[in-house]
Amino acid sequence: MAEELNLIGPDDPAYHLELTAAQLKVTYTALKVFFDDLGHDEHDVQDIVHQVLDKLPGEPEVRAIDLDQEQRRRLRGV
């Protein structure tokens, strides 16, 4: 019975998420900080966070996002 409730396989996508540029930068930064703060005995969590970071654009692309500019664009409705 418990197996029937496990509808998502271990390698199946569980959720689709669309992010604005500003949201992407904040998400990437938060995951990097979290990853960097994990202890050596938390390899399983490190692996999962690393897998998520690998799905996001690289650090140079994320650093290029200007949060102030994105906020101004959002307020203007552009």
mmCIF file of the C-alpha atoms, coordinates in Angstrom:
data_MODEL
# 
_entry.id   MODEL 
# 
loop_
_atom_site.group_PDB 
_atom_site.id 
_atom_site.type_symbol 
_atom_site.label_atom_id 
_atom_site.label_alt_id 
_atom_site.label_comp_id 
_atom_site.label_asym_id 
_atom_site.label_entity_id 
_atom_site.label_seq_id 
_atom_site.pdbx_PDB_ins_code 
_atom_site.Cartn_x 
_atom_site.Cartn_y 
_atom_site.Cartn_z 
_atom_site.occupancy 
_atom_site.B_iso_or_equiv 
_atom_site.pdbx_formal_charge 
_atom_site.auth_seq_id 
_atom_site.auth_comp_id 
_atom_site.auth_asym_id 
_atom_site.auth_atom_id 
_atom_site.pdbx_PDB_model_num 
ATOM 1  C CA . MET A 1 1  ? 0.000  0.000  0.000   1.00 0.00 ? 1  MET A CA 1 
ATOM 2  C CA . ALA A 1 2  ? 2.809  2.456  0.843   1.00 0.00 ? 2  ALA A CA 1 
ATOM 3  C CA . GLU A 1 3  ? 4.370  1.879  -2.584  1.00 0.00 ? 3  GLU A CA 1 
ATOM 4  C CA . GLU A 1 4  ? 1.125  2.963  -4.253  1.00 0.00 ? 4  GLU A CA 1 
ATOM 5  C CA . LEU A 1 5  ? 1.444  6.386  -2.586  1.00 0.00 ? 5  LEU A CA 1 
ATOM 6  C CA . ASN A 1 6  ? 4.942  6.854  -4.027  1.00 0.00 ? 6  ASN A CA 1 
ATOM 7  C CA . LEU A 1 7  ? 3.810  8.177  -7.398  1.00 0.00 ? 7  LEU A CA 1 
ATOM 8  C CA . ILE A 1 8  ? 6.973  10.125 -8.215  1.00 0.00 ? 8  ILE A CA 1 
ATOM 9  C CA . GLY A 1 9  ? 10.010 8.035  -9.134  1.00 0.00 ? 9  GLY A CA 1 
ATOM 10 C CA . PRO A 1 10 ? 13.458 8.890  -7.743  1.00 0.00 ? 10 PRO A CA 1 
ATOM 11 C CA . ASP A 1 11 ? 14.557 10.474 -11.029 1.00 0.00 ? 11 ASP A CA 1 
ATOM 12 C CA . ASP A 1 12 ? 11.183 11.865 -12.145 1.00 0.00 ? 12 ASP A CA 1 
ATOM 13 C CA . PRO A 1 13 ? 10.607 15.622 -12.044 1.00 0.00 ? 13 PRO A CA 1 
ATOM 14 C CA . ALA A 1 14 ? 8.364  16.425 -9.087  1.00 0.00 ? 14 ALA A CA 1 
ATOM 15 C CA . TYR A 1 15 ? 7.709  20.096 -9.796  1.00 0.00 ? 15 TYR A CA 1 
ATOM 16 C CA . HIS A 1 16 ? 8.097  22.669 -12.556 1.00 0.00 ? 16 HIS A CA 1 
ATOM 17 C CA . LEU A 1 17 ? 9.058  26.156 -11.401 1.00 0.00 ? 17 LEU A CA 1 
ATOM 18 C CA . GLU A 1 18 ? 9.295  29.337 -13.450 1.00 0.00 ? 18 GLU A CA 1 
ATOM 19 C CA . LEU A 1 19 ? 11.454 32.113 -11.987 1.00 0.00 ? 19 LEU A CA 1 
ATOM 20 C CA . THR A 1 20 ? 12.022 35.713 -12.952 1.00 0.00 ? 20 THR A CA 1 
ATOM 21 C CA . ALA A 1 21 ? 15.649 36.803 -13.314 1.00 0.00 ? 21 ALA A CA 1 
ATOM 22 C CA . ALA A 1 22 ? 15.607 38.352 -9.836  1.00 0.00 ? 22 ALA A CA 1 
ATOM 23 C CA . GLN A 1 23 ? 14.036 35.232 -8.320  1.00 0.00 ? 23 GLN A CA 1 
ATOM 24 C CA . LEU A 1 24 ? 16.634 33.082 -10.065 1.00 0.00 ? 24 LEU A CA 1 
ATOM 25 C CA . LYS A 1 25 ? 19.481 35.139 -8.602  1.00 0.00 ? 25 LYS A CA 1 
ATOM 26 C CA . VAL A 1 26 ? 18.044 34.968 -5.078  1.00 0.00 ? 26 VAL A CA 1 
ATOM 27 C CA . THR A 1 27 ? 17.366 31.221 -5.380  1.00 0.00 ? 27 THR A CA 1 
ATOM 28 C CA . TYR A 1 28 ? 20.853 30.500 -6.712  1.00 0.00 ? 28 TYR A CA 1 
ATOM 29 C CA . THR A 1 29 ? 22.486 32.615 -4.008  1.00 0.00 ? 29 THR A CA 1 
ATOM 30 C CA . ALA A 1 30 ? 20.428 31.013 -1.234  1.00 0.00 ? 30 ALA A CA 1 
ATOM 31 C CA . LEU A 1 31 ? 21.307 27.511 -2.445  1.00 0.00 ? 31 LEU A CA 1 
ATOM 32 C CA . LYS A 1 32 ? 25.010 28.400 -2.685  1.00 0.00 ? 32 LYS A CA 1 
ATOM 33 C CA . VAL A 1 33 ? 25.029 29.802 0.857   1.00 0.00 ? 33 VAL A CA 1 
ATOM 34 C CA . PHE A 1 34 ? 23.172 26.736 2.120   1.00 0.00 ? 34 PHE A CA 1 
ATOM 35 C CA . PHE A 1 35 ? 25.568 24.411 0.269   1.00 0.00 ? 35 PHE A CA 1 
ATOM 36 C CA . ASP A 1 36 ? 28.622 26.225 1.620   1.00 0.00 ? 36 ASP A CA 1 
ATOM 37 C CA . ASP A 1 37 ? 27.286 26.017 5.190   1.00 0.00 ? 37 ASP A CA 1 
ATOM 38 C CA . LEU A 1 38 ? 26.627 22.277 5.117   1.00 0.00 ? 38 LEU A CA 1 
ATOM 39 C CA . GLY A 1 39 ? 28.903 20.177 7.279   1.00 0.00 ? 39 GLY A CA 1 
ATOM 40 C CA . HIS A 1 40 ? 31.163 17.396 6.075   1.00 0.00 ? 40 HIS A CA 1 
ATOM 41 C CA . ASP A 1 41 ? 28.804 14.761 7.463   1.00 0.00 ? 41 ASP A CA 1 
ATOM 42 C CA . GLU A 1 42 ? 25.917 15.975 5.282   1.00 0.00 ? 42 GLU A CA 1 
ATOM 43 C CA . HIS A 1 43 ? 27.077 14.480 1.980   1.00 0.00 ? 43 HIS A CA 1 
ATOM 44 C CA . ASP A 1 44 ? 23.605 13.312 0.998   1.00 0.00 ? 44 ASP A CA 1 
ATOM 45 C CA . VAL A 1 45 ? 22.173 16.835 1.290   1.00 0.00 ? 45 VAL A CA 1 
ATOM 46 C CA . GLN A 1 46 ? 25.240 18.325 -0.431  1.00 0.00 ? 46 GLN A CA 1 
ATOM 47 C CA . ASP A 1 47 ? 24.701 15.978 -3.367  1.00 0.00 ? 47 ASP A CA 1 
ATOM 48 C CA . ILE A 1 48 ? 21.062 16.991 -3.745  1.00 0.00 ? 48 ILE A CA 1 
ATOM 49 C CA . VAL A 1 49 ? 21.785 20.727 -3.471  1.00 0.00 ? 49 VAL A CA 1 
ATOM 50 C CA . HIS A 1 50 ? 24.593 20.325 -6.019  1.00 0.00 ? 50 HIS A CA 1 
ATOM 51 C CA . GLN A 1 51 ? 22.187 18.557 -8.388  1.00 0.00 ? 51 GLN A CA 1 
ATOM 52 C CA . VAL A 1 52 ? 19.743 21.462 -8.106  1.00 0.00 ? 52 VAL A CA 1 
ATOM 53 C CA . LEU A 1 53 ? 22.491 24.047 -8.657  1.00 0.00 ? 53 LEU A CA 1 
ATOM 54 C CA . ASP A 1 54 ? 23.585 22.142 -11.757 1.00 0.00 ? 54 ASP A CA 1 
ATOM 55 C CA . LYS A 1 55 ? 20.119 22.691 -13.227 1.00 0.00 ? 55 LYS A CA 1 
ATOM 56 C CA . LEU A 1 56 ? 20.447 26.462 -12.880 1.00 0.00 ? 56 LEU A CA 1 
ATOM 57 C CA . PRO A 1 57 ? 22.517 28.751 -15.096 1.00 0.00 ? 57 PRO A CA 1 
ATOM 58 C CA . GLY A 1 58 ? 26.172 29.077 -14.140 1.00 0.00 ? 58 GLY A CA 1 
ATOM 59 C CA . GLU A 1 59 ? 27.611 31.559 -11.682 1.00 0.00 ? 59 GLU A CA 1 
ATOM 60 C CA . PRO A 1 60 ? 28.718 34.109 -14.336 1.00 0.00 ? 60 PRO A CA 1 
ATOM 61 C CA . GLU A 1 61 ? 25.203 34.282 -15.789 1.00 0.00 ? 61 GLU A CA 1 
ATOM 62 C CA . VAL A 1 62 ? 23.622 34.617 -12.359 1.00 0.00 ? 62 VAL A CA 1 
ATOM 63 C CA . ARG A 1 63 ? 26.115 37.277 -11.250 1.00 0.00 ? 63 ARG A CA 1 
ATOM 64 C CA . ALA A 1 64 ? 25.246 39.287 -14.350 1.00 0.00 ? 64 ALA A CA 1 
ATOM 65 C CA . ILE A 1 65 ? 21.660 39.690 -13.151 1.00 0.00 ? 65 ILE A CA 1 
ATOM 66 C CA . ASP A 1 66 ? 21.247 43.188 -11.718 1.00 0.00 ? 66 ASP A CA 1 
ATOM 67 C CA . LEU A 1 67 ? 18.618 43.032 -8.970  1.00 0.00 ? 67 LEU A CA 1 
ATOM 68 C CA . ASP A 1 68 ? 18.125 46.818 -8.947  1.00 0.00 ? 68 ASP A CA 1 
ATOM 69 C CA . GLN A 1 69 ? 17.520 46.852 -12.691 1.00 0.00 ? 69 GLN A CA 1 
ATOM 70 C CA . GLU A 1 70 ? 15.135 43.892 -12.450 1.00 0.00 ? 70 GLU A CA 1 
ATOM 71 C CA . GLN A 1 71 ? 13.201 45.625 -9.670  1.00 0.00 ? 71 GLN A CA 1 
ATOM 72 C CA . ARG A 1 72 ? 12.897 48.821 -11.750 1.00 0.00 ? 72 ARG A CA 1 
ATOM 73 C CA . ARG A 1 73 ? 11.673 46.791 -14.737 1.00 0.00 ? 73 ARG A CA 1 
ATOM 74 C CA . ARG A 1 74 ? 9.114  45.053 -12.555 1.00 0.00 ? 74 ARG A CA 1 
ATOM 75 C CA . LEU A 1 75 ? 7.805  48.338 -11.155 1.00 0.00 ? 75 LEU A CA 1 
ATOM 76 C CA . ARG A 1 76 ? 7.508  49.793 -14.676 1.00 0.00 ? 76 ARG A CA 1 
ATOM 77 C CA . GLY A 1 77 ? 5.691  46.682 -15.854 1.00 0.00 ? 77 GLY A CA 1 
ATOM 78 C CA . VAL A 1 78 ? 8.239  45.981 -18.579 1.00 0.00 ? 78 VAL A CA 1 
# 
